[in-house]
Amino acid sequence: MDNFIQEKSFRFALRIVNLCKYIQSEQKEFIMTKQLLRCGTSIGANVAESEHAQSRADFSSKLNIALKEAAETDYWLRLLYAANFLNQKEFQSVYEDCKEIEKLLAAIVKTTKK
């Protein structure tokens, strides 16, 4: 993968898969982790789909969806942390990645609108 956001969102999705597996096996939490798994992996899927967009509007739409999924991922990470399913160290690392992806996507979306 030579696209930075595509590579970053793929690596992030993998982190989310592993984090959800860990929480499910260690803490037996399945509801919130299912939500986190869905939106956390959807970011990269939408970024990948944007690579083959039919138009500039389609490209922008896919990245807007990815940005919304990143915002939802942000929410579930914060909730899992607040509910003590993640400790400070576990949360901080993955949360920083999520915020970075959100910022990158927001910048791309903003640039695309011009």
JOTACOR-V739876 format. One record per pair of residues at least 4 apart in sequence whose ideal C-beta (glycine too) atoms are under 6 Angstrom apart, sorted by the first residue. I is the first residue (numbers start at 1). J is the second residue. D is the distance in whole Angstrom. If there is no record, write none. Layout:
<<I,J,D> <I,J,D>>
This chain:
<<1,6,5> <1,7,4> <5,9,6> <5,47,6> <5,104,5> <6,47,5> <9,43,5> <9,44,4> <9,47,5> <10,44,5> <12,97,5> <12,101,6> <13,41,4> <13,44,4> <15,94,6> <16,40,3> <16,41,6> <20,33,4> <20,36,6> <20,37,5> <22,26,6> <23,27,5> <23,29,5> <23,33,5> <23,85,6> <24,30,6> <24,33,5> <27,85,6> <29,33,6> <29,85,5> <30,34,6> <32,76,6> <32,80,6> <35,76,5> <36,40,5> <36,76,4> <39,69,5> <39,72,4> <39,73,5> <40,73,5> <42,69,4> <43,66,5> <43,69,5> <43,70,5> <46,62,5> <46,65,5> <46,66,4> <47,66,5> <49,62,5> <50,59,5> <50,62,4> <50,63,5> <53,58,4> <53,59,4> <53,62,6> <54,58,5> <60,112,5> <63,105,6> <63,108,6> <63,109,5> <64,109,6> <66,105,6> <67,105,4> <67,109,6> <70,101,5> <70,102,4> <70,105,6> <73,98,5> <74,98,5> <77,95,5> <80,85,4> <80,86,5> <81,86,5> <81,91,4> <86,90,4> <86,91,4> <88,92,6> <91,95,5>>
